[in-house]
Amino acid sequence: MFTGIIETIGRVEEIVTSGTNKTFWISSPLSHELKVDQSISHNGVCLTVEALQNSRHQVTAIAETLQKSNIGHWQKGDLVNLERCMIMNGRLDGHIVQGHVDTTATCIERKELDGSWEFRFRFPDQFTTLVIEKGSISLNGISLTIFNVSANEFTVAIIPYTFEHTNIQNILPGTTVNLEFDMVGKYVNRFLQRD
């Protein structure tokens, strides 16, 4: 479980494809603090640390993860948002994030305002019941509040700190991002759809 408060940015250093899997070596300021078997959020995707080497760690994404997230599009040099799992006796600064990406969305607009930024995203129609005005969403692992919700689009506002300390700074129109919808909303939606 995570909070959506990004700790640091990592960089994709190496990519190895093996069958339907992709293995990544990620360098980051916190890689040397990790341990094998630890769960780390990478752009909102919970992946298990498999190996450590200097200031790098290795993770593997299987076919299901590659299909549901933007990880399959990662290239060497890409920046990745990283967060270690939450500590249960600490503050929950964001919202409860499982690290189980539901789908991807596409950036359709980026506006630089006077001291902040707004990004608009379009997502698949089948998820419209999970998006509400002023609701929480995990976008590339970042806990954000959404607004200006339409059927299959929403906007997020980004403060300077988040812009400078996450990979949202690299998102442009056409960029694909990972989405995880609010877990409570998913349970309520499932309950309401019972026969």
Disulfide bonds with the S-S distance in Angstrom:
none
